[in-house]
Amino acid sequence: TTLEWMVAENRHPLPNSFTLHQNYPNPFNPITTIRYDLPQEGHVLLTIYDILGREVVQLVNQRMSAGYHTSTWDTKNAFGSSMSGGIYFYQIQTREYTKTNKMVLLK
């Protein structure tokens, strides 16, 4: 019934704000998870940068539904090569929101 559907839909309500969470684990090796919340559908760009601000890899570059999302980084760059240990930045960009966080890769 309609009421049952409404109750089921409200068990996991959509986030009410854009959020880029701290990656975990941090520091990490060889893989880390990045969580982000989208209160509305839209195009999402999730990019990893090195300490000098050079793009390492785009983890997400597509239209995403509203909700709670995760992406993982396996320390590889866009060419499939493993990155060295150090400080990296991950940035989410949507039309309405941009946020950058720091993470540490231990080798």
C-alpha positions as CSV (number, residue, x, y, z in Angstrom):
1,T,0.0,0.0,0.0
2,T,1.0,3.6,-0.3
3,L,1.4,4.0,3.5
4,E,3.8,0.9,3.6
5,W,5.8,2.4,0.8
6,M,6.1,5.8,2.5
7,V,7.2,4.1,5.8
8,A,9.8,2.0,3.9
9,E,11.2,5.0,2.1
10,N,11.6,7.0,5.4
11,R,13.8,4.3,7.0
12,H,16.8,5.8,5.2
13,P,16.0,9.4,4.6
14,L,18.1,11.3,2.1
15,P,20.9,13.5,3.6
16,N,19.9,17.1,4.2
17,S,23.3,18.5,3.2
18,F,26.3,17.8,1.1
19,T,29.1,16.2,3.1
20,L,32.5,14.8,2.3
21,H,33.6,12.6,5.2
22,Q,37.1,11.8,6.3
23,N,38.5,8.8,4.5
24,Y,39.0,5.6,6.4
25,P,41.3,4.2,7.4
26,N,43.6,7.2,7.5
27,P,46.6,6.8,7.3
28,F,46.1,3.8,4.9
29,N,47.8,1.2,2.8
30,P,46.9,-0.2,0.3
31,I,43.2,0.9,0.1
32,T,41.0,3.6,1.6
33,T,37.3,4.4,1.5
34,I,35.8,7.8,0.9
35,R,32.2,8.5,1.9
36,Y,30.1,11.4,0.7
37,D,26.4,12.4,1.1
38,L,24.4,14.0,-1.7
39,P,21.0,15.6,-0.8
40,Q,20.0,15.8,-4.4
41,E,20.9,14.2,-7.7
42,G,23.6,15.8,-9.8
43,H,26.9,15.4,-11.5
44,V,29.8,14.5,-9.1
45,L,33.5,14.8,-9.6
46,L,35.6,13.0,-7.0
47,T,39.3,13.5,-7.7
48,I,42.6,12.6,-5.9
49,Y,45.5,15.1,-6.0
50,D,49.1,14.8,-4.9
51,I,50.8,17.2,-2.5
52,L,51.7,19.5,-5.4
53,G,48.1,19.8,-6.5
54,R,48.5,17.6,-9.6
55,E,45.6,15.3,-10.5
56,V,46.3,11.7,-9.7
57,V,43.0,10.0,-10.7
58,Q,39.3,10.7,-11.0
59,L,37.4,8.2,-8.9
60,V,33.9,9.5,-9.9
61,N,32.9,11.6,-12.9
62,Q,29.2,11.0,-13.5
63,R,25.7,11.8,-12.5
64,M,24.8,10.4,-9.1
65,S,21.5,9.9,-7.3
66,A,20.8,11.6,-4.0
67,G,21.8,9.5,-1.0
68,Y,24.8,8.1,0.8
69,H,27.8,7.0,-1.4
70,T,31.2,5.4,-1.0
71,S,34.2,5.2,-3.3
72,T,37.5,3.4,-2.8
73,W,41.0,4.4,-3.8
74,D,43.6,1.6,-4.3
75,T,46.6,4.0,-4.5
76,K,46.8,3.7,-8.3
77,N,46.9,6.7,-10.6
78,A,45.0,7.2,-13.9
79,F,47.6,5.0,-15.7
80,G,47.3,2.1,-13.2
81,S,50.7,2.8,-11.5
82,S,50.9,2.6,-7.7
83,M,51.5,6.0,-6.0
84,S,54.3,6.5,-3.4
85,G,53.6,7.2,0.2
86,G,52.8,10.7,1.3
87,I,50.1,13.2,1.7
88,Y,47.2,13.3,-0.9
89,F,44.1,15.4,-1.2
90,Y,40.6,14.2,-2.3
91,Q,38.1,16.7,-3.6
92,I,34.4,16.4,-4.4
93,Q,32.8,18.9,-6.7
94,T,29.1,19.3,-7.6
95,R,27.3,22.3,-9.0
96,E,26.5,23.4,-5.4
97,Y,29.4,22.1,-3.3
98,T,33.1,21.8,-3.3
99,K,35.2,20.3,-0.4
100,T,38.7,19.0,-0.1
101,N,40.2,16.7,2.6
102,K,43.7,15.4,3.3
103,M,44.7,11.8,3.6
104,V,48.0,10.0,4.2
105,L,49.3,7.0,2.3
106,L,51.9,5.0,4.2
107,K,54.2,2.7,2.2
